[in-house]
């Protein structure tokens, strides 16, 4: 099976590319930071440069890989901050990487998959596409959009033998959360949102560097099932707190959910977490 994994320079993408190659598949790992994928070569993975927001880079990447049996879209990032504080340029960048770049890749590989009568597209969404957290604004918008895009594409491609699968991880211990926390601080210092934003950033750093969040391997197992299963599920919700978060978001009144989530911006809670 020939597989392209995007966002493979770190975290979930890196682990997924390595694991799929170990299972005997031909894997191409794509990201902007090619040097960080050099170590994947020892597992038989071929690193390829890819900027998902650049159509020419997408074409160049697919010229290297040729027709694919599976595409795993892991590329993405989170720029956290109050909607008032995040520039529209940054908001567009978030959508360009997390949604439009993903969509552009899908559109490029679909003709080949359709003509060969089979294929698998696995899009890494998040529970952030099902429920919103404090200061997650544009990141949540992008992930809600990935959910809708994937659901529509799944219906369209089913008659052609192409499966579209969503992976919805909960809290996973990767550098993603630390970077998102840095963005939250960057966008909030000197603004009316500074105190709760810094408190939440502190909690994020504590969580993503602690022992309570799931390892990337948990998500990788779901990706492997999504890629290799004869009849994959439409979505896999895995990792720490994922089902719990979606459940409470569904059953709590909106005001109760909002109040609970805003506790994450409580300096008192942040100080308590620092003691753990």
C-alpha positions as CSV (number, residue, x, y, z in Angstrom):
1,X,0.0,0.0,0.0
2,X,1.4,3.4,-1.0
3,X,0.6,6.1,1.7
4,X,1.3,9.8,2.1
5,X,1.4,11.2,5.6
6,X,1.4,15.0,5.9
7,X,2.6,16.9,9.0
8,X,5.1,14.2,9.6
9,X,8.0,16.3,11.0
10,X,6.8,15.7,14.6
11,X,4.1,14.4,16.8
12,X,1.3,12.3,15.5
13,X,2.3,12.5,11.8
14,X,5.9,11.4,12.6
15,X,4.7,8.4,14.7
16,X,2.1,7.4,12.1
17,X,4.6,7.5,9.2
18,X,7.0,5.3,11.2
19,X,4.4,2.8,12.3
20,X,2.8,2.4,8.9
21,X,6.3,1.8,7.3
22,X,7.1,-0.8,10.0
23,X,3.9,-2.6,8.9
24,X,5.5,-3.0,5.5
25,X,3.8,-0.2,3.5
26,X,5.5,2.3,1.2
27,X,5.3,5.5,3.1
28,X,6.0,9.1,2.1
29,X,6.4,11.6,5.0
30,X,5.6,15.2,4.0
31,X,6.3,18.5,5.9
32,X,8.0,21.8,5.5
33,X,10.8,20.8,7.9
34,X,12.4,18.0,5.9
35,X,15.5,17.9,8.1
36,X,13.3,16.8,11.0
37,X,12.1,13.7,9.0
38,X,15.6,12.4,8.2
39,X,15.5,9.9,11.0
40,X,12.4,8.3,9.4
41,X,14.6,7.0,6.6
42,X,15.9,4.2,8.8
43,X,12.3,2.8,8.8
44,X,12.1,2.9,5.0
45,X,10.1,6.2,4.9
46,X,10.8,8.7,2.1
47,X,10.7,12.3,3.3
48,X,9.2,14.9,0.9
49,X,8.9,18.6,1.2
50,X,5.4,19.9,1.4
51,X,3.7,23.2,2.3
52,X,0.0,22.5,2.1
53,X,-0.8,26.1,1.6
54,X,1.2,26.2,-1.7
55,X,-0.4,24.5,-4.7
56,X,3.0,24.2,-6.5
57,X,4.5,22.4,-3.5
58,X,1.5,20.1,-3.5
59,X,2.0,19.3,-7.2
60,X,5.8,18.7,-6.6
61,X,5.1,16.4,-3.7
62,X,2.6,14.3,-5.6
63,X,5.0,14.1,-8.6
64,X,7.4,12.3,-6.2
65,X,4.8,10.0,-4.7
66,X,2.8,9.1,-7.8
67,X,-0.8,7.6,-7.4
68,X,-1.7,6.8,-3.8
69,X,-3.7,4.2,-2.0
70,X,-4.1,6.3,1.1
71,X,-3.6,9.9,2.2
72,X,-3.3,10.8,5.9
73,X,-3.8,14.5,6.5
74,X,-2.0,15.3,9.8
75,X,-0.7,18.8,8.9
76,X,-2.2,21.5,11.1
77,X,-1.5,23.9,13.9
78,X,-3.4,25.9,16.5
79,X,-3.2,29.7,17.0
80,X,-5.0,30.4,20.2
81,X,-6.2,33.8,21.3
82,X,-9.3,35.9,21.8
83,X,-11.1,36.5,18.5
84,X,-10.7,40.2,19.0
85,X,-7.0,39.8,19.4
86,X,-6.1,37.4,16.6
87,X,-5.5,39.2,13.3
88,X,-7.6,38.3,10.2
89,X,-4.3,37.5,8.5
90,X,-3.6,34.9,11.1
91,X,-7.2,33.6,11.0
92,X,-6.9,33.1,7.2
93,X,-3.5,31.4,7.7
94,X,-5.2,29.0,10.2
95,X,-7.9,28.2,7.7
96,X,-5.5,27.9,4.8
97,X,-3.4,25.3,6.6
98,X,-6.0,23.3,8.6
99,X,-8.8,23.3,6.0
100,X,-8.0,24.6,2.5
101,X,-4.6,22.9,2.3
102,X,-6.1,19.6,3.4
103,X,-8.9,20.1,0.8
104,X,-6.5,20.9,-2.0
105,X,-4.5,17.7,-1.3
106,X,-7.7,15.7,-1.3
107,X,-8.8,17.2,-4.6
108,X,-5.4,16.4,-6.2
109,X,-5.4,12.7,-5.2
110,X,-9.1,11.9,-5.8
111,X,-9.0,11.4,-9.6
112,X,-6.3,8.8,-9.2
113,X,-8.1,7.0,-6.4
114,X,-11.4,7.1,-8.3
115,X,-9.8,5.7,-11.5
116,X,-8.2,2.8,-9.7
117,X,-11.5,2.1,-7.9
118,X,-10.2,2.3,-4.3
119,X,-8.6,4.6,-1.9
120,X,-8.6,5.9,1.7
121,X,-8.4,9.5,2.9
122,X,-7.9,9.9,6.7
123,X,-8.3,13.4,8.0
124,X,-7.0,14.3,11.5
125,X,-9.7,16.4,13.0
126,X,-10.1,16.8,16.8
127,X,-12.7,16.9,19.6
128,X,-12.0,20.6,19.0
129,X,-14.3,20.1,16.0
130,X,-17.1,19.0,18.3
131,X,-16.8,21.3,21.3
132,X,-15.2,24.7,21.9
133,X,-12.7,25.7,24.6
134,X,-11.8,29.1,25.9
135,X,-9.7,31.2,23.5
136,X,-9.6,28.4,20.9
137,X,-11.6,30.5,18.4
138,X,-10.2,30.2,14.9
139,X,-8.7,26.7,15.6
140,X,-12.1,25.4,16.5
141,X,-13.6,27.1,13.4
142,X,-11.0,25.2,11.3
143,X,-11.7,21.8,12.9
144,X,-15.5,22.2,12.8
145,X,-15.0,22.9,9.0
146,X,-12.8,19.8,8.6
147,X,-15.6,17.7,10.1
148,X,-18.2,19.0,7.7
149,X,-15.8,18.8,4.7
150,X,-15.0,15.2,5.5
151,X,-18.6,14.2,6.0
152,X,-19.6,15.6,2.6
153,X,-16.6,14.1,0.9
154,X,-17.3,10.7,2.4
155,X,-20.8,10.7,0.8
156,X,-19.5,11.8,-2.6
157,X,-16.7,9.3,-2.8
158,X,-18.4,6.2,-1.5
159,X,-19.8,5.1,-4.9
160,X,-16.2,5.2,-6.3
161,X,-14.8,2.9,-3.6
162,X,-12.9,5.7,-1.8
163,X,-13.4,5.8,2.0
164,X,-13.1,9.1,3.9
165,X,-12.4,8.7,7.7
166,X,-12.2,11.2,10.5
167,X,-9.8,10.8,13.5
168,X,-11.0,12.9,16.5
169,X,-8.2,12.9,19.1
170,X,-8.7,14.2,22.6
171,X,-5.7,15.5,24.7
172,X,-2.5,14.1,23.2
173,X,0.9,14.9,24.5
174,X,2.7,16.6,21.6
175,X,4.4,19.9,21.0
176,X,1.2,21.2,19.4
177,X,-0.2,22.2,22.8
178,X,2.9,24.0,23.9
179,X,3.1,26.0,20.6
180,X,-0.6,26.8,20.9
181,X,0.0,28.1,24.5
182,X,2.8,30.3,23.2
183,X,0.5,31.7,20.6
184,X,-2.1,32.4,23.3
185,X,0.4,34.4,25.3
186,X,1.7,36.2,22.2
187,X,-1.8,37.3,21.2
188,X,-3.0,38.3,24.8
189,X,-0.2,40.2,26.6
190,X,-1.2,43.8,27.1
191,X,-4.9,43.2,26.2
192,X,-8.0,43.0,28.4
193,X,-7.9,39.2,28.1
194,X,-4.4,38.9,29.5
195,X,-5.1,37.5,32.9
196,X,-7.4,34.6,32.0
197,X,-5.4,33.9,28.8
198,X,-2.1,33.6,30.7
199,X,-3.8,31.3,33.2
200,X,-5.1,29.1,30.5
201,X,-1.7,29.0,28.7
202,X,-0.2,27.9,32.0
203,X,-2.7,25.0,32.3
204,X,-2.1,24.0,28.7
205,X,1.7,23.8,29.2
206,X,1.1,21.8,32.3
207,X,-1.2,19.4,30.6
208,X,0.7,18.9,27.4
209,X,4.0,18.3,29.2
210,X,2.5,16.1,32.0
211,X,1.5,12.5,32.3
212,X,-2.3,12.7,32.1
213,X,-2.6,13.2,28.3
214,X,-2.4,10.3,25.8
215,X,0.7,9.4,23.9
216,X,0.8,9.9,20.1
217,X,0.9,6.1,19.7
218,X,-2.8,6.0,20.8
219,X,-3.8,8.2,17.9
220,X,-1.5,6.2,15.6
221,X,-3.3,3.0,16.4
222,X,-6.5,4.6,15.3
223,X,-4.9,5.9,12.1
224,X,-3.6,2.4,11.3
225,X,-7.1,1.0,11.7
226,X,-8.6,3.7,9.6
227,X,-6.0,3.1,6.8
228,X,-5.9,-0.7,6.9
229,X,-9.4,-1.9,7.9
230,X,-11.5,-3.4,5.2
231,X,-14.5,-1.4,6.3
232,X,-13.3,1.5,8.4
233,X,-15.6,3.5,10.6
234,X,-16.6,7.0,9.6
235,X,-14.8,8.5,12.6
236,X,-12.6,7.3,15.4
237,X,-12.8,9.3,18.7
238,X,-9.8,8.5,20.8
239,X,-7.2,9.7,23.4
240,X,-7.6,11.4,26.8
241,X,-11.0,12.9,27.5
242,X,-12.3,12.8,24.0
243,X,-15.6,11.0,24.5
244,X,-16.2,12.7,27.9
245,X,-15.8,16.1,26.5
246,X,-18.1,15.5,23.6
247,X,-20.7,13.9,25.9
248,X,-20.8,16.8,28.4
249,X,-20.9,19.3,25.6
250,X,-24.0,17.6,24.2
251,X,-25.9,17.2,27.4
252,X,-25.1,20.4,29.4
253,X,-27.0,23.6,28.8
254,X,-24.8,26.0,26.8
255,X,-24.4,28.4,29.7
256,X,-23.2,25.6,32.0
257,X,-20.7,24.5,29.4
258,X,-19.4,28.0,29.0
259,X,-19.0,28.5,32.7
260,X,-17.2,25.3,33.1
261,X,-14.8,26.1,30.2
262,X,-14.1,29.6,31.5
263,X,-12.8,28.0,34.7
264,X,-9.7,27.2,32.6
265,X,-9.0,30.9,32.6
266,X,-9.1,31.1,36.4
267,X,-5.7,32.2,37.9
268,X,-6.7,30.2,41.0
269,X,-7.1,27.0,39.0
270,X,-3.8,27.7,37.2
271,X,-2.0,28.1,40.6
272,X,-3.5,24.9,41.9
273,X,-2.4,23.0,38.7
274,X,1.1,24.2,39.2
275,X,1.3,22.3,42.5
276,X,0.4,19.0,40.9
